[in-house]
């Protein structure tokens, strides 16, 4: 399994780097829309949709994502037009900041297909659009944003394995620990400030604000991971899909990104105004 995971991870990273740096803006929008459609198919599985509803959800989400990408100019690589997406990113931010913590605490489940579809829209569409928008600002902007989440995930895994004693959410994801979460925060802080030092950025005056943002960023990634873990547990599934050998499905790989990318996209647009 470890060998399979490593091979898949290398292929995924190589494919991502190639797409981020080589695809034209139009191709990137189409790719992001396809990823959104695949994730929507898996979302239908978590919501226990029937086949026809799963398929229609995947198609509608993919088309909606592509249309929004092209209508906002992201298909031409122009991030400025994406300012109209601020309300959508704002809804995503409110969902992750206020709704999901309550969802996790009370362990709500999907009882109506319409609710599951609306939640899926809030989770998946802003994520796909954020992928388009951050890449339009620059490939390294997108990769840097994703790298923070990867650092948090990897550090949480290894620090949890080495020092984990106190369960973070035992009824949702028994493998996650508070020690792993602390390790993730420390690793992200080291990574974030290390990048700023390497870039020669003058961050001394804003260090507390930067640290707070990085901690919030890490917390959001953990919340996204826990949310998908709860949905999988309620659906009786180990993985959201089987598309990626050793890694499960698309949602298993982007769970932490769904809660972080839209927030970063919102902050980027707000600062660029």
Secondary structure, DSSP 4 states (H G I P E B T S, - for coil): -HHHHHHHHHHHHHHHHHHHHHS-HHHHHHHHHHHHHHHHHHHHHHTT--HHHHHHHHHHHHHHHHHHHHHTTGGGT-GGGGGGGHHHHHHHHHIIIIIHHHHHHHT----SHHHHHHHHHHHHHHHHHHHHHHHHH-HHHHHHHHHHHHHHHHHHHHHHHHH--SEEETTTEEEEEHHHHHHHHHHHHHHHHHHHHHHT---STTHHHHHHHHHHHHHHHHHHHHHHHHHHHHHT-SSS-SSBTTTB-HHHHHHHHHTTHHHHHHHHHHHH-
